C-alpha cells in the first residue's frame, strides 16, 4: 500500500516462522 514504504517494510521470513 501507499501508506507504508517499500524500503521500510521488509517482511522477514523469521518473523513468519511457525511457533
Helices and strands as residue ranges (DSSP letters): none
